[in-house]
Amino acid sequence: QFVSFCGMGGIGKTTLARQVFNHEMVKNHFDGVVWVCVSQQFTRKYVWETIFQRLSSKHEGHGESNMTEDELQEKLFQLLETSKSLIILDDMWKEEDWDIIKHVFPPKKGWKILITSRNEGVALRADPRCIIFKPECLNPEESWTLFQRIAFPMKDTADSEMEEMGKKMIKHCGGLP
C-alpha cells in the first residue's frame, strides 16, 4: 500500500520519485498517477484538491473547484474507492501531516502511495508496514562518474585542470548527487 523514499536532503528522494512518476509501466498500470508537493507548509484542502483535480480529469473530464472540504473529502473518497491510483506525496515533513490528509483514503486498496521524506517516521505513521527505501550517498568513484556524465556529456574525459576542479567539487558535495 505504501512505499517511501527516506533520507537526508539532497540524497535523491524526489529524483527517484520522479522516475517512478514518469515511467511508462507505472502510467499504464494505474488509472491515474498524481504528484503532490506537500512541503513544510501545506493545507489539507490543497493536497486533496490537487489529487481530486488530477484524478477526476482522467475519469469525468474535469475536477470541480470551490467545494467545501467536506464535499471534497466525500468525492475524493468515492473516486479513490473506484480507481486504481498512485499518489506521490513529495517532501512530507512531519508525522502529523499524514493524520491531516488521511481521511480521503478508503480502506479498499485500489490506491497506492509513495512518500518522500527526510523523516522515516512519516512513512511509518501512514503504515507501520510501509516499504522504506533509503538512498545512500555515492562513493567518490560513483560521484565522479555522475559528475562527468552531467558536466561533460559530449566529452569522454575532462582535461587535468577540469578533472582537479571537478574532484574538488564532488568532495565538497560529500557523496550527495
N, C-alpha and C positions, 0 to 999 in steps of 0.2 A: 504494500500500500504506500509506504513512504521510503524514499531514498534521500540521503543527504550528503552533500559535499561540505566538509567542515575543515577549518584550518585558519591560519593567520592571514591577515590582509595581504594581498598580492601573490598568494600562492597559486592562484589559477582556478578558483572555485567557479567564478562566473564564466570564465572562458570554457571550462568543461561543460557547464550547464548549457551554454550557447551551442556547443557542438551537439548536445543531445537535442535541443530545441530545433536546430536546423537540419537534423538528419532525416533523410527521406524515409527510412524504415520506420522511424518514430511517427512522422507525419501520416504515413499510410496506416499505421497500427491504430491510431486514435481518431475519434471523430473530430476532436479539436485539441490543439496544444496552445496553452496560454502562458505568456510571460508577464509576471508582475514584479516590479521592483518595489520591495517593501521598505527597506532602509530604516534608519533610526526613527524618523518621524513620519508616521503614516496614519491614515484614518481607515477604520473598518469599511466605511462606505466606499472609499477609493478602491480598496482591494476587491471588494465584492462587485462594484460597478465594472472594473476592468475585466474581471473574469466573466461576468454576465454578458457584457458587450461583445467580447471576442467569441464566446461560445454561442450566443444567440444569433450572431450574424451568420454562423455556419448552419443553424437549424431553421431560423424563422425569417431570415433576410435582414433583420436589423435588431439591435438591442434598444429597448425603451429607456429613456432617460427621465430624470425628475421623479423617480419613485421614492417613496419613503424607505427607510432601512428595513422596516418590517415587510413591506411589499417585495423589496429586493431580495431579502433573505428567503422568502417563500418561493419566489420564482426561480432563484438560483438553486435552491434545494431541489426543486422539481426537475430542473434542467440537468443537474448532476446525477439525479436518480435514473435518468433515462439515456444518458450519453456516456460514452467511453472517452474520458478526457484526461489529459496530462496537464497539471497545473504546476508551473515552476515559480516558486516564491524565492526571489533572489534577495539576498542580503538581509535576512531576518536577524535582529539583534538580541531580543530578549525572549526568554521562555514564555512570559506572559502574553507576548504578541500572538502566539497560537491560540490562546484562550479567547482572544478578542475576535478572531475571524472564523473559528472552527464550526460555528453553528450552521453554516450553509452546506457542510459536507455530510450527506446521508450515510447511514450505516451500510447501505448497499454499496458494493465495492466495484463500481464501474469506473471510478476515477482513481488516479494515482497522483502523488505529489512528490516533487523534487524540491528540496530546500537547500539553499546555500546559506551558510552562517559561519561566523567565527566561533560561535558558541555551540558546542555539541549538545548541550542541554536543551536547546531549542528543538532539535530533531527528536530527542528522547521524550520531551514533553508531548509532542504531537503523537508519537507512537513509541513506546518503550522497545518495540521490536524493529524499529527503523534500521535499515541497512545504511551504515555510515562509511563513506569513503573519505580518507584523509590524505590529500595530495601531499607529497613530501618535497622538500627543497631539492633543487638539482645539484649534482656534484659539479666540480669545476669543468670536467670534460663535457658533460651534458650542457652546462651553461654556455660554454664556448661554441659548441655545435649549434645551439639555438641562436646565439648571438650572430654567428656567421651567416646562418640561413636568412636571418631578417636584415642584418646590416649590409650584407654583401650578396644579394640574390643573383647578380649577374657574374660575379667572380667566383672562382673556385677557392681562392685563398686571398688573404689580406697581406699587404706588404708588411715588413717587420715593424715599422713605426705604428701602423694601424693596428697590428696584432697586439703590440705592447699596450697601446691605449685601450683597446677593446678588453684585454685581460684585466686591466685595472678597473674598468667599468664593471665587469661581471663580478670581480672580487668585492667591489663596493655593494653590489646587489645581494650578496650573501646567499646565493642559491635560489633567490626568487626569480621566477620567469619574467 
